[in-house]
Amino acid sequence: MSEAAQVDMDRVDVAIVGGGLVGASFAAALAPLIASHGLRVAVIEANRLAIGGAQPSFDERSSAIALGSRRHFETLGLWSALAPRAAAIRDIDVSQRGALGRARLSHRDVGTEALGHVLPNALLGEVLHRRLAELPLDWRCPARVEAIAPQARGYRLQLDDGSRLEADLTVLADGGRSPLKRLLGIETRHHDYRQHALIANVETARDHQGCAFERFTADGALALLPQAERRMALVWSRAPQRLEVVRGLDDDAFLDALQREFGTRLGRFLRVGSRHVYPLALSRAREQSRPHLAVLGNAAHAIHPVAGQGFNLALRGVMDLAAAVETALQAGRTPGEAATLADFERRRGDDRDLIVQASDALVRLFDLRLPGAAGARGAALGLFNLATPLKRSLVRRAMGLERRAGVD
Ligand SMILES: Cc1cc2nc3c(=O)[nH]c(=O)nc-3n(C[C@H](O)[C@H](O)[C@H](O)COP(=O)(O)OP(=O)(O)OC[C@H]3O[C@@H](n4cnc5c(N)ncnc54)[C@H](O)[C@@H]3O)c2cc1C
């Protein structure tokens, strides 16, 4: 961020705690209001920006970006910078290892050119932070918010560099751990899946032709997302001890193990890049907002990555909060007033509950090891494959194109 873009201020309209994927997206969504209403925005990020480095949002992962999210990035004026490296997902193939039943979701089911796209997180971070560098933000990085306390007109934040900041609206986008939530007494429901996810980029002998694969196995799930040429982003989730075993294998043995789990639909797995492991849990804050406060992204909900929905859901929250702030400013209200946060909650509707429940149900369904469960799942997948209207509705919802049943 250039010196010229820095604005020195101790009281701001909006303070965003966390400049990861979600906090940075929210700051970018406020850009038109900074220009039109002179909205004063601060972003506080604890990690020195290391795109592609240790920062959780911008590591070596790739994210499946639903078509609805692509439209949000278009609205934010960022899609043209992302598009050259976005790989289209045209179809999704869902199967289970060692049992019958398969479902195929296609862009043709919903009449769009793609179901979504795959983007490297590092690119998302780079494009978002380049945008933020153009805005007159109070950008504090590296700086960590250590304490938060309610005031008459907002919240006061204590930073670890000794400075303080007061904000009319404070947005917690500080990720899954969020000690600040705890300081505020916002309870979080937490369920440990007792699974970790290993991510790596792999190369296959056969072209994926824009197809993403979800394969449920006896002890977890494998997702392969299409990337450029014959490369795919692997997300392999299973029990931590079993995952450690495959993580420790040399490349050839790892590729063999992957081949056994996935089969030969893409020919042989030829190469694998560096491997990284993430613990998986479901967590959900019991409150998404209070007057003068909103919670976004992983701080509000962290879900299993099996269906690639976490960031997509978070981005809808980002856009809803930005829209509520815009409406407030137009009506002469402040961003943090109770009515603004009530408007945010109304816009969110049941989106969060439904996506959290659906992703959890998917994990549990495929985690069942009861006798006959595999056959029942196979039948369910087969039926689902035939039930075109249900399939269309679910696909549109997962793409972020449908917020309520039957409503665009
Ligand atoms: C293996 C895996 C694969 C995934 N794949 C997909 C996918 O395909 N599609 C999809 O939609 N989603 C996916 N997700 C989910 C997605 O990655 C998350 O939704 C997203 O990273 C959440 O971003 P965030 O900004 O909320 O949190 P984070 O990325 O954790 O960022 C929080 C930021 O806040 C900063 N911070 C924390 N505390 C403070 C503080 N006190 N003061 C200042 N700064 C602070 C941190 O430094 C960090 O930069 C996946 C997740 C995993 C684990």
The ligand as a Tripos MOL2 file, in Angstrom:
@<TRIPOS>MOLECULE
LIG
   53    58     1     0     0
SMALL
NO_CHARGES

@<TRIPOS>ATOM
      1 C1         -8.4710  -27.6780    2.2330 C.3       1 LIG1
      2 C2         -9.4850  -26.5900    1.9950 C.ar      1 LIG1
      3 C3        -10.0130  -26.3980    0.7180 C.ar      1 LIG1
      4 C4        -10.9800  -25.4040    0.4910 C.ar      1 LIG1
      5 N1        -11.5170  -25.2770   -0.7580 N.ar      1 LIG1
      6 C5        -12.5070  -24.3780   -0.9760 C.ar      1 LIG1
      7 C6        -13.1280  -24.2570   -2.2710 C.ar      1 LIG1
      8 O1        -12.7780  -24.9650   -3.2120 O.2       1 LIG1
      9 N2        -14.1190  -23.3230   -2.4410 N.ar      1 LIG1
     10 C7        -14.5500  -22.5390   -1.4150 C.ar      1 LIG1
     11 O2        -15.4820  -21.7370   -1.6040 O.2       1 LIG1
     12 N3        -13.9750  -22.6140   -0.1790 N.ar      1 LIG1
     13 C8        -12.9730  -23.4960    0.0560 C.ar      1 LIG1
     14 N4        -12.3830  -23.5820    1.2950 N.ar      1 LIG1
     15 C9        -12.7880  -22.6140    2.3360 C.3       1 LIG1
     16 C10       -12.0140  -21.2970    2.2190 C.3       1 LIG1
     17 O3        -10.6320  -21.5590    2.1230 O.3       1 LIG1
     18 C11       -12.2990  -20.4140    3.4360 C.3       1 LIG1
     19 O4        -13.6890  -20.1390    3.4100 O.3       1 LIG1
     20 C12       -11.5430  -19.0890    3.3940 C.3       1 LIG1
     21 O5        -10.1650  -19.3170    3.3930 O.3       1 LIG1
     22 C13       -11.9020  -18.2490    4.6170 C.3       1 LIG1
     23 O6        -11.1740  -17.0400    4.5690 O.3       1 LIG1
     24 P1        -11.1980  -16.0230    5.7870 P.3       1 LIG1
     25 O7        -10.6560  -14.7410    5.2140 O.co2     1 LIG1
     26 O8        -12.5160  -16.0120    6.4580 O.co2     1 LIG1
     27 O9        -10.2080  -16.6450    6.8740 O.3       1 LIG1
     28 P2         -8.6160  -16.7630    6.8540 P.3       1 LIG1
     29 O10        -8.1450  -17.1900    5.5350 O.co2     1 LIG1
     30 O11        -8.2530  -17.5930    8.0500 O.co2     1 LIG1
     31 O12        -8.1090  -15.2640    7.0860 O.3       1 LIG1
     32 C14        -8.1940  -14.6100    8.3340 C.3       1 LIG1
     33 C15        -7.1790  -13.4750    8.3380 C.3       1 LIG1
     34 O13        -7.3250  -12.7330    9.5540 O.3       1 LIG1
     35 C16        -6.0270  -12.4390   10.0650 C.3       1 LIG1
     36 N5         -6.1910  -12.2820   11.5290 N.ar      1 LIG1
     37 C17        -6.5630  -13.2310   12.4290 C.ar      1 LIG1
     38 N6         -6.6520  -12.7030   13.6600 N.ar      1 LIG1
     39 C18        -6.3550  -11.3800   13.5390 C.ar      1 LIG1
     40 C19        -6.2850  -10.3020   14.4700 C.ar      1 LIG1
     41 N7         -6.5810  -10.4690   15.7810 N.pl3     1 LIG1
     42 N8         -5.9210   -9.0830   14.0330 N.ar      1 LIG1
     43 C20        -5.6410   -8.8890   12.6990 C.ar      1 LIG1
     44 N9         -5.7000   -9.8690   11.7720 N.ar      1 LIG1
     45 C21        -6.0590  -11.1060   12.1870 C.ar      1 LIG1
     46 C22        -5.1680  -13.6490    9.6710 C.3       1 LIG1
     47 O14        -3.8060  -13.2910    9.6210 O.3       1 LIG1
     48 C23        -5.7360  -13.9690    8.2850 C.3       1 LIG1
     49 O15        -5.0690  -13.3040    7.2320 O.3       1 LIG1
     50 C24       -11.4230  -24.5640    1.5510 C.ar      1 LIG1
     51 C25       -10.8760  -24.7410    2.8330 C.ar      1 LIG1
     52 C26        -9.9330  -25.7570    3.0620 C.ar      1 LIG1
     53 C27        -9.3860  -25.9420    4.4570 C.3       1 LIG1
@<TRIPOS>BOND
     1     1     2 1
     2     2     3 ar
     3     2    52 ar
     4     3     4 ar
     5     4     5 ar
     6     4    50 ar
     7     5     6 ar
     8     6     7 ar
     9     6    13 1
    10     7     8 2
    11     7     9 ar
    12     9    10 ar
    13    10    11 2
    14    10    12 ar
    15    12    13 ar
    16    13    14 ar
    17    14    15 1
    18    14    50 ar
    19    15    16 1
    20    16    17 1
    21    16    18 1
    22    18    19 1
    23    18    20 1
    24    20    21 1
    25    20    22 1
    26    22    23 1
    27    23    24 1
    28    24    25 2
    29    24    26 1
    30    24    27 1
    31    27    28 1
    32    28    29 2
    33    28    30 1
    34    28    31 1
    35    31    32 1
    36    32    33 1
    37    33    34 1
    38    33    48 1
    39    34    35 1
    40    35    36 1
    41    35    46 1
    42    36    37 ar
    43    36    45 ar
    44    37    38 ar
    45    38    39 ar
    46    39    40 ar
    47    39    45 ar
    48    40    41 1
    49    40    42 ar
    50    42    43 ar
    51    43    44 ar
    52    44    45 ar
    53    46    47 1
    54    46    48 1
    55    48    49 1
    56    50    51 ar
    57    51    52 ar
    58    52    53 1
@<TRIPOS>SUBSTRUCTURE
     1 LIG1         1 GROUP 0 **** ****
